[in-house]
Amino acid sequence: MSGDLSSRVLPAHVLDRTDVQAALKRHDFGQVFKLARQWGGVSFLKIADACDIKPERVGKLARGDGAITTYEKIAYIADAMGIPGHMIGMSPRPWEEASTPTASGRPELIPPLATVAPRIANVPESNDLGTVDLEGDEVQRRRFLAASIGIATGATMTPGATVGRIGPRQVQHLQRRTTRLRSLDDVLGGADTRHIYRAELGTTLNLLRSASYTETTGRQLLSLVAEQAQQAGWAAFDAGRQTEASALYEKAFQAATEAQDAALAGNSLAFLAYQQVSTGTSGVATAAASCETASADAPPTVRALLFERRAWAHAKAGQAKETEQALGQAEEALTGSGSDRPGPDWASWVDTRELQIMKGRCWTELRRPLRAVPALEAALADFNDAHARDKSLYLTWLAHAYLDAEEVEQSAAVITRAMDLSAGIGSVRPQQRANEFLVRLQPHRTIAPVAELMDRAAM
C-alpha cells in the first residue's frame, strides 16, 4: 500500500467522527460503509473496488446483513480505506510509518499509545518464563482475536495498558481460578453467574491482547479464552440471552481453533448444537461436526459429552436409531478401554449418572416412557437438592415421561416438585419447561391433583 493518504477511500473528516470510530471499534464495517457514503460521499461501488468486495455485498453489509470477521479481510479493508490499526485493535499498519510528518517535514512513525507493542523491561535473556517473544503475525492475530471477542462480551480493556510478561505459572493460576468459578454453575443460574464469567473472560482477553508471551503460552491463553467463552455462553443461554450465547460459542470455537485445541473446538460446536436444539432448530449437523472435530483421540469424558449432545440432537429430531447409536458411543467412551484416562476439568462432570439422565431425556423426547422412567428415576434418586436448577429440569422430563405413560397424578406430583425446587433460581429454563408441561396437563383439569396444581400456578 502507498503511504499517500490522499488516495485512500475514507476521508479524514469521516474517520474523525465518533460514530465511525465506534463502528470500527466493534468491527461493524457495514455501518462504516454506510457512514462513509452518508458523510463522505463515498459510493458503495468505490468501496467495493478498493476493498475487493462485490458491490452487492457492500450494500448488504450496509443494511446490517452479514459481517466481516476474518483477520486477513479486516486488515485488507484497513489498508484500503486508510484506517489506523489502533482503531480496530491491530498494531500500526505499515503505511502509517509515512503518515505523520515531523517538524522537519520528514515522515516519522508515531503510533497511538493503545497500539504500542508491550515492552519488556528488566527481563533477563533467559528465565523460567521462557524466551522473549517478539511482536509477530501470530501474536497480532491473537490480539485481534482478543479485540473481537472483547467487543462481543463487553470486556473492558484500558487503552494503552500493558501487562508485561506472563508465562506458564500465570496461566496455570488463571486456569485454577476458572475451575473454581465453574463450580458456581452447580448451585446458581446463569442470571447470577453471567457477569462473573464475562468478567473473567475479559481479564484473559486483556492479557491476550496486552501482555508479552511465548507461542506456547499464547496457545494456552487462547485455550483458556475458549473455555471461559463457553462458560460465559452457557450462563447467557441459561439466562435466556440466546444471541449473546451463540456469539460467545462462535468466538470460543474461533479461539479453540486458533489454539489448535481440538477438544475445546468440538465442545464449542456441541454447545452451539445444544442451543440450536433448544431454540427449535435442528442441531444434528452441528452435533455431528462436534464429534468429528474433537476426533477419537479426545479424552473419554470429552467424547462421552459430545456423543451425549449428539444423541440429544437426534432425539429432538425424532431419530431413534441414531439416538441409540450415539448413546452407545457415549457409554463406550465412559466404560470401555482407556476410560480411566483423565480429561479436562470442564468435562469432569460427565459420568455414568449423567449418561443415565441423558438416556432418560432422550427416550422421553422420543415418547418411550418405559425406557425413560426407569433411567430418570434411578439417576435422580440420590440427586442432591442443592443442584436445584439441574434437578428441577431433569424432573420436568420425568413428569413428561409419566404423562406419556398415562400416570397423570404422578406426573402432576413430579412437576410440582420441580416447580418448588426451581423457585428463585436465576435460570429461565425450569420455568419454561414447567409452563410447557402445564399446557399438556390442561385436558386433565378434572383430576384433583391437576386442578390443585393449576390453581397454584395461576396464583
N, C-alpha and C positions, 0 to 999 in steps of 0.2 A: 504494500500500500504506500502511496505517496504521502509525504509529510505536508503537502499543500492542503490545508483545511478548506480552502475556498471551493475545492472540487467535491467536497463531501455533501451528502444528501441533506442532513439535518442542520438547519440554520442555527446559529449560536443563540439567537433570542428565544428560539423554541426550546433548545436544550436547557436554558436557564429557568424555564417555567417550573414551578413546584409540582404541578400535576404531571408533567412529563417525567420529572425526576422520581416522583412516587411510583409511576408506572414502570420505570426502568428498575427501580429497587425490587419490585415484585415480579420482574421479568414478564410483564404484560405488554408484549410488543404489538399486539393488536391495538391496544389503546395508544401506544406511541405512534403507530402509523396513522391512526385517526386524528390525533392531535397535530401531527406533522402536516397533514392536509388542511386541517382547520386553521391553524395559526401560522403556518409557514408556506401555504400554497403549494406543497409538495404533492404531486399526483401519485396515486397508487401505482400507476404504470412506471413512474420513475423509481419508486421504492422497489418495485418488483425487479426492475432491471438491475439496480445497484446491488440488491441483496440476493439475487439469483433465486427468486421465488416467483411462482406463477401468479399473474395479476389477479386471477380469481381467488387464489388462496389469500393474497393480501387483503382483498375485500372481505373474505370470510373472517379472517383474524380480526379485522377492524370492527366487525359486528359481534365479536365475542365468541366466535365459533372456532374452537381449537386453540392450540398454544405452541410456542417454540420452546423446546425443553432441552435439546442436546447442547453439550458444551461447544462442540465444533460450530454449530449453526449460529449460536448466540455470539461467539467470538467473531464469526464472519460478518454478522449484521453490525456489530460494534465497529468494526473496521470500515465497513462500507458507509455507515452513517455518521462516523466521527464521534462516537460515544466513548468518553474516557472510561478506562477499566474500572475505576473505583465506583462508578455509578451502577454497575451491575455485578459487583462482588468479585472482580478479576483484578489482577495486577495491571500496572500501566501497560497499554498497548505499545508496540514498537514505534508507531508513528508519533506517539506523544513526546518522544525524545526531541522532536524538532518543532514542537508546537508552542513552547514558551520561550520567547526571546529575553535575553538579559539586557542590562543597561547598555551593553556594547553592541546590541543588535544581533548577537550570535545566539543560536538556539541552545537551550540547556534543559535537561530533564529535571523537573521539579514535581514529583508525583504528590498527590494529596496525601495527607497523613494516614488516612484509612487504608491506603494501598501500599504503604511502605512494608517491604518484607521484614518479618521479625528478625532482629539482630540478636546474636548470641554473645553476651558479654561475659568475660572471665570464665569461659568454658574451656577446660584443657583439651588438647588434641585427642586424648584418649581417656575415656572414663567408663564407669559401669553402665552408662545410659546408651552407649553406642557411639558411632562416629557421627560427625556433623553432617546433617542432610541439607545440602544447598538447594536453593529455590529451583524447581524444575517443573516440567509439564505435568507430571503425575501429582505433585503437591498442589499445583494450581487447579487441577481437576477437582481435587478433594475440597479445596477452599470454595470453588464454585459450587460444588455439591452442597457444602455446608450452608452457603448463602441461599441456595434454592430451598432446602429443607427448613432453614430458619424462617423463611418467609411463610412457608406453609404452616408452621406450628406456632408462629407468633413469638419465636425466641428472640430475645433482645441481645444485641451484640454491640458493645460500645465502640463507636468509630475510632480507629487508631489504636485500640488497646492491643497490646501484645502480651502473651502469657509467658514467653521464654521457651525453655527447652523441657520436653517431657520424655519419659522413657517407659519401659515395661512396668516399673513399680507403680507409677501414677495411674496407668491404665488398669492395672490389677485392682487398685483401690476403687476406681470408678466401677469396675465390674462387680466387686463385692457389694458396693452400695446399691447398685442396680438390683442385685439379687435380694438384698434386704427389703428394698422398697416394693419389689414384686409381690412379696408376701401380703402386702396390704390388700391386694385383689382377692385374697381368700375371705376377707371379712367385710370389705367395703365395696360399694358400687362405683361405677365409672364417674358418676356425678361428683363423688367425693375425691377420687384419685386423679381425675383427668389433669387438673392443673399441676399436681405434683409431678406426674410423669412428663408433662410438657416442659416443665422447668428443668428436669434432669436432662432431657434431650437437648434443650437449649445450651446447657453447660458444656456438654460434649461437643456440640456443634461449634461453640466458641473456641474450644481447643483445636478442633479440626481446622478451623479457619485461621486462627491467630498464632498457634504455637509452632515450634520447630520440632521435628521428629524424624526418625529414620523411616525408610519404606516399610519395614516390618511393623513398627509402632503405628504408622499411618493406616495400615490394613486392619490392625487391631481396633483402632478408633472407629474405622468405618463399620466393622462388625458390631461394635457397641452401639453405634448410631442406629444400625438396622434393628438391633434387639430393642433399644429404647423406643424407636419409632413404632415398632409392633405393639409394645405395651401401651404407648400413648394412643395408638389407633384403636386398640381393644377397649380402652377406657372411654374413648369417644363413641365407639359403637354401642357400648353398654349404656351410655348416657343418651342415646338416641340421635347423636350427631353423625349421620351417615356420610355426608360429603367430606367432613373432616377426617373421618376414619379411613375412607378409601384413599384420600390423598396421602395420608401417613403410611398406609400399607404400600402404596406405589413407591413412595420415597424409600421405605425400608427395603423393598426389592432392589431399587437402584443402588442403594448403599451396599447391600449384601453382594450384589453382582460385582460392583467395583472392588469390593474386598476379596473377591473370589471365594466367598463362603457359601458353598452350595446348599448346606443345610438351612441356613438362615434365609437364603433366597427362596428355597422351596417352601419354607414356613410362611414367608410373606405372601406367596401365592395361595397358600392354604387359608390364611386369614381372609384374603380377598374372596376366595370361593365361598367361605362360610358366610361372609357378608352378602354376597350375591344371592345365595340361597335364602337368607333371612329377609331379604327385601323383594322376594318374588321373582328373581331371575335365576335361570339355570346356572349352576356353578360347576357342572360336570367337567367341562373342558378345562377350566382353571384348576380344579382339584386334580385332574389327571396330569396337568403340566407341573403341578407342585411335586408330585411323586417322581416324575421324570427328572426334574431339576435337581432334587436332592440326591438322586442316584442310590444304588444299592449299597454304597459304602457309608451311608449315613448311620449314626448310632441307632441302636434298636428303638429307643424311646422316640426318636425323631421319626423313624419310619412308621412306627405304630401311630403316632399322632397324625401324620399325613394320610395314612390309609384310612384312619377313622374319619377324617374330614372328607375324604373321597367317598367313603361309604354313605356318609350323611347326604352328600350331594346327589348320589344315585338314588337314595331313598326318597328324597324330596322330588326327584324326577319320576318316581314310580317304577324304578328299575330294580326289581327284587333280586334277579340273578347277579347283577353287577354289585349290588349292595352286599350280598352274602360273600362274594369273592373278596371284596375289599376288607370286610370284617375278618375273614380268614387270614388275609395277609397281615393285618394288624396283630392278630393273635400269634401268628408265627413269629413276628418280629419280637414280641414280648416274651415268648416262652420257648422259642426254638434255639438252635445252636448259636452261641455268641450273645445270647440275650442278657448276660451279666456284664457286658461291656458298658462302661459308664458313658453317659451322654451329657449334654449341656443342661444347666440349671433350668433354662426356660422350657425344657420338655420333661423335667423330673416328675411332674405331677401325673404323667401318663402311666397308669399301672393297670392291673387286671380288673380292679373295680371300676375304673374309668371306662375300660372297654365294655364291661357289662352294662354300664349306663348307656353307652352309645349304642350297644346292641338293642337295648330296650327302646331307646328313642327311635332308632331306625325301623324296628318292627311295628312300633306304634304308628309311624307315618305311613307304613305300608298296610295298615289295618290288619295286623296279625296279632291280636291280643293274647292268644295262647302262648306265643313266644315272648311278647313284650312284658306281660305282667310278672312272670317269674324272675326275669332278668332284673327288672327295676326294683321289685320287692326285695330281692336278695341284696342288691347293691346299696339300697337306701336304709336297710335295717339298722345299721350302726353308723349312719352318716351324721356327723356332728351338726347340731343346730347352729353352731357358731358360724358355719358357712351358709348363712341364711339365704343369700341370693341363689347360689347354685342349687341348694336342696329344694327351694321353692320352685325353681324352674323344672327340675327333674320330676317333682311331684305333679306338675301340670301334665307331663307326658303320661305318667301313671294314671292320672284321672281320665285322660282321653282313652287310654287302653281299657280301663274298666268300663267306660261308657260304650266302647265298641263291643265289649263282651256282654252288654246289656245289664251290667251291675250298676244301676243308676244311683242307688243310695250310697254305695261305696265310693263311686266317683264323686258325689257331692261332698262326702266326708273328706276325701283326699284334697279336693280343690280348696275346701275351707282351711285345711291345714296349710296349704301353700300360701293362701292369702294372709294368714296370720303370720307366717314366717317372713313374708316379704314386706310387711308394714314398716315404713321408714327407711327402706333400703334405697340408696341412690342409684337405682337402675330402672330403666323403663321397661325392661323385658318381662319381668314376672307379671306386672300388671297387664301388659299387652296380651300375654299368654292366658291369663285368667279371664280377661274380657272375651277373648275368642271362645273360651270354653263355656262361659255363661250363655253365649248365643246358642251353643249346641244344646244346652240344658233347657232352653225355653219350652220346647214341646212337653217337658216333664214337670211343669209347674204344679200340677195337681198332687204330686208326691210331696209329703210333708217336709222332709229334709231339704228338698229342692226349693220349695216355697220359702222356707226359712232363710236359705242362702240368698235367694233373690231379694228378699226384703232387706236383708243385711247389706247386700251390695248396693241397693238403691239408696240406703242411708249414708 
